[in-house]
Amino acid sequence: MDLIPFYKNNLHYIREMAVNADKRVYIDTAESKRHYLDLDKVELPQDSLMVPWYKLEKKQSLMRKWSFGIIPWQIDITYRKLVKAFYNHDSEKIIKHSADIGHYLADAHVPLHSSSNYNGQFTNQMGIHALWETRIPEKYIPTYNLFVGKAAYIPDVLAFAWKTINKSHNLLDSVFKMEMQTRQDIPAIQHKTYIVRGNQTLHNYSETYVDHYHNLLDGMVENRLRMSIQAIGSIWLSAWIDAGQPDLTKSKPISVLQDTIPYKGKTSLGREEWHE
């Protein structure tokens, strides 16, 4: 199978483009809602929503003004683009859509991407998003076991995307509860400190706070990270299979990918991003 060599040979490009979806929130008003789904705001039965995007679009009053996110459909939409790129032996689009769907899948594994209280703004827990999604992984990822085994074919990508975001949502109560417990267990003077990130000095959660919260979460971040890795590999494999398992040695050669997006401002055109 030539799928593994293709991705290994283009790892640099995929890594560079993996953040493009976040960068697009500064230049595209439609991008932000592709990263989340506020399940606490969804009033319609999920069974009525678990249909392809084009069928929902025909319900004219539903999607155009929908502000609570579309991540399950976005994963499915991007998947279809990836299948087409494989079918056409279009290496550049394979890389582009692989990077994008990897980003959306990773977001779907984060519990805080399933709630309107995405940064603890309604529960006096502002900053919890970057604490869970950035501070903990940055510190502990060297200790995580990220070997997840073989990828597996996914027969229904939309259903898989819904299952993923629902699993994330089921963890949400623990995400908030354990942070509140950390706040009570750690003396207030030890909650925040100054940390250096690049050439910036930031007022952020202390090492003591991060350690305590991570311990209370009892492996949650590592488990969701492992599941996201497994999901991304499986989605890539599934798209290749659904495209007829094309011989990627016959794909168009890549010279220099031009589809990297510079940051053009600090103001999101949709919901604010939460990364440090």
Secondary structure, 3 states (H helix, E strand, C coil): CCHHHHHHHCHHHHHHHCCHHHHHHHCCCCCHHHHCCCCCCCCCCHHHHCCCHHHHHCCHHHHCCCCCCCHHHHHHHHHHHHHHHHHCCCHHHHHHHHHHHHHHHHHHCCHHHHCCCCCCCCCCCCCHHHHHHHHHHHHHHHHCCCCCCCCCCCCCHHHHHHHHHHHHHHCHHHHHHHHHHHHHHCCHHHCEEEEEECCEEEEEECHHHHHHHHHHHCCHHHHHHHHHHHHHHHHHHHHHHHCCCCCHHHCCCCCCCCCCCCCCCCCCCCCCCCCC
